[in-house]
Amino acid sequence: MSIRLSQAVTGLFIILLCCVASSSALAYETTLTITGQNSSGQQVNVTLTRSELEEMPQTTLTTHLPWVKGQAEFKGVKLTTLLNAYQLKPTKILMSALNDYSASTDWQHITKYEPIIAIEKNNQYLKIRNYGPYWLVFSIDKYPELGKRKYLAKMVWQLETIKAE
């Protein structure tokens, strides 16, 4: 009898532990941090959640990418819109990912090609295992020259920070 009771208590403990672990995982929300000096000379250091990014004007971009089968529809905020919201007009923009990958671009490049910080792909939120939660996406269909390796490297997925210099 006591062995069965001990097994039952152990089983309940494991179930409780699994519930706590899964609720903690669900509560984790990745953010996007933007830093730089604005046009007034003030330091900007803001961390945005996905819902805060969704409150900004959204843009839809449909394109083929080497990492995705077929054409995909991406939805998110234009990088220029995001930077303008905080009066950031940098010369150089450094983007870093969750896996410590980083790439840089410049203001002229983003104003010419209008990339977005994608939050969704084909009406589904991007997940970390699928290039998310945020992915800087350019339209290769609209601008075929962006299919070159040096430009593809600027499409940072698992985007975590944007530093405006």
C-alpha positions as CSV (number, residue, x, y, z in Angstrom):
1,M,0.0,0.0,0.0
2,S,2.8,2.5,0.9
3,I,4.6,1.7,-2.4
4,R,1.5,2.6,-4.4
5,L,1.1,5.8,-2.4
6,S,4.7,6.7,-2.9
7,Q,4.4,6.0,-6.7
8,A,1.2,8.1,-6.8
9,V,2.8,11.0,-4.9
10,T,5.9,10.8,-7.2
11,G,3.6,10.8,-10.3
12,L,1.7,13.8,-9.1
13,F,5.0,15.6,-8.3
14,I,6.2,14.9,-11.9
15,I,2.9,16.2,-13.4
16,L,3.1,19.3,-11.3
17,L,6.7,19.9,-12.2
18,C,5.9,19.5,-15.9
19,C,3.0,22.0,-15.6
20,V,5.2,24.6,-13.9
21,A,7.9,24.1,-16.5
22,S,5.5,24.4,-19.4
23,S,3.8,27.5,-18.0
24,S,7.2,29.2,-17.5
25,A,8.1,28.4,-21.1
26,L,4.8,29.9,-22.3
27,A,5.4,33.0,-20.2
28,Y,8.7,33.7,-21.8
29,E,8.4,36.4,-24.4
30,T,11.3,37.6,-26.6
31,T,11.8,41.2,-27.1
32,L,13.5,43.5,-29.5
33,T,15.9,46.2,-28.1
34,I,16.7,49.4,-30.0
35,T,19.5,51.6,-28.9
36,G,21.1,54.8,-30.3
37,Q,21.2,58.5,-30.1
38,N,18.2,60.4,-31.5
39,S,18.2,63.6,-33.6
40,S,18.0,65.6,-30.4
41,G,21.1,64.0,-29.0
42,Q,19.3,62.0,-26.4
43,Q,20.2,58.4,-25.8
44,V,17.4,55.9,-26.8
45,N,17.3,52.5,-25.2
46,V,13.9,50.8,-25.7
47,T,12.8,47.2,-25.4
48,L,9.7,46.3,-27.3
49,T,7.4,43.2,-27.1
50,R,5.8,41.7,-30.1
51,S,2.4,43.3,-29.1
52,E,4.1,46.7,-29.0
53,L,5.6,46.1,-32.5
54,E,2.2,45.1,-33.7
55,E,0.7,48.4,-32.6
56,M,3.0,50.1,-35.1
57,P,2.0,50.5,-38.8
58,Q,2.3,47.0,-40.4
59,T,3.6,46.2,-43.9
60,T,3.1,43.0,-45.8
61,L,5.9,41.8,-48.1
62,T,5.7,38.8,-50.4
63,T,8.9,37.3,-51.7
64,H,11.0,34.2,-52.3
65,L,13.9,33.6,-50.0
66,P,16.6,31.0,-50.2
67,W,15.7,29.6,-46.8
68,V,12.0,29.2,-47.5
69,K,10.2,26.9,-49.9
70,G,8.3,28.9,-52.5
71,Q,7.0,32.4,-52.1
72,A,6.1,33.6,-48.6
73,E,4.1,36.5,-47.2
74,F,5.8,38.3,-44.3
75,K,4.1,40.9,-42.1
76,G,5.8,43.4,-39.8
77,V,7.1,46.9,-39.3
78,K,9.3,48.6,-41.8
79,L,12.8,49.2,-40.2
80,T,12.6,52.9,-41.3
81,T,9.2,53.2,-39.5
82,L,10.6,51.7,-36.3
83,L,13.7,53.9,-36.3
84,N,11.7,57.0,-37.2
85,A,9.4,56.4,-34.3
86,Y,12.3,57.1,-32.0
87,Q,13.9,59.9,-34.2
88,L,16.8,57.6,-35.1
89,K,18.5,58.4,-38.4
90,P,21.8,56.5,-38.1
91,T,24.6,56.3,-40.6
92,K,25.2,52.6,-39.6
93,I,22.8,50.1,-38.2
94,L,24.1,47.0,-36.4
95,M,21.7,44.1,-35.9
96,S,22.4,41.2,-33.5
97,A,20.6,37.9,-33.2
98,L,19.8,35.5,-30.3
99,N,22.7,33.3,-31.5
100,D,25.2,36.2,-31.5
101,Y,25.2,36.5,-35.3
102,S,25.4,40.1,-36.3
103,A,25.3,42.1,-39.5
104,S,25.3,45.8,-40.4
105,T,23.7,48.0,-43.0
106,D,23.4,51.7,-43.5
107,W,20.5,54.2,-43.7
108,Q,20.7,54.5,-47.5
109,H,20.3,50.8,-47.9
110,I,17.2,50.5,-45.7
111,T,15.6,53.6,-47.3
112,K,16.2,52.2,-50.8
113,Y,15.1,48.6,-50.1
114,E,12.6,49.1,-47.3
115,P,13.1,45.9,-45.2
116,I,10.6,44.9,-42.5
117,I,11.1,43.4,-39.1
118,A,8.9,40.4,-39.8
119,I,6.7,39.1,-37.0
120,E,4.6,36.7,-39.1
121,K,5.2,34.4,-42.1
122,N,2.1,33.2,-44.0
123,N,-0.2,34.5,-41.2
124,Q,1.7,32.6,-38.5
125,Y,3.9,34.1,-35.8
126,L,7.5,33.4,-36.4
127,K,9.0,31.1,-33.8
128,I,12.6,30.9,-32.7
129,R,13.0,27.5,-34.4
130,N,11.6,29.0,-37.7
131,Y,13.8,32.2,-38.0
132,G,11.8,34.2,-35.4
133,P,10.5,35.8,-33.4
134,Y,11.8,38.7,-35.5
135,W,13.4,38.5,-38.9
136,L,14.8,41.4,-41.0
137,V,13.4,40.6,-44.4
138,F,14.1,42.3,-47.8
139,S,12.1,41.6,-50.9
140,I,14.3,39.6,-53.3
141,D,11.4,39.5,-55.8
142,K,11.1,43.3,-56.0
143,Y,14.9,43.8,-55.8
144,P,16.6,40.8,-57.4
145,E,20.1,42.3,-56.7
146,L,19.5,41.5,-53.0
147,G,19.9,37.8,-53.9
148,K,23.6,38.2,-53.7
149,R,25.4,36.7,-50.7
150,K,26.6,40.0,-49.3
151,Y,22.9,41.2,-49.1
152,L,21.5,38.0,-47.9
153,A,23.8,38.2,-44.9
154,K,21.9,41.3,-43.8
155,M,18.7,39.4,-43.4
156,V,19.2,38.7,-39.7
157,W,16.8,36.2,-38.2
158,Q,16.2,35.6,-34.5
159,L,16.8,39.4,-34.3
160,E,17.3,40.6,-30.8
161,T,18.9,44.0,-30.9
162,I,19.2,47.0,-33.3
163,K,21.9,49.5,-32.6
164,A,21.7,52.8,-34.5
165,E,25.1,54.5,-34.8
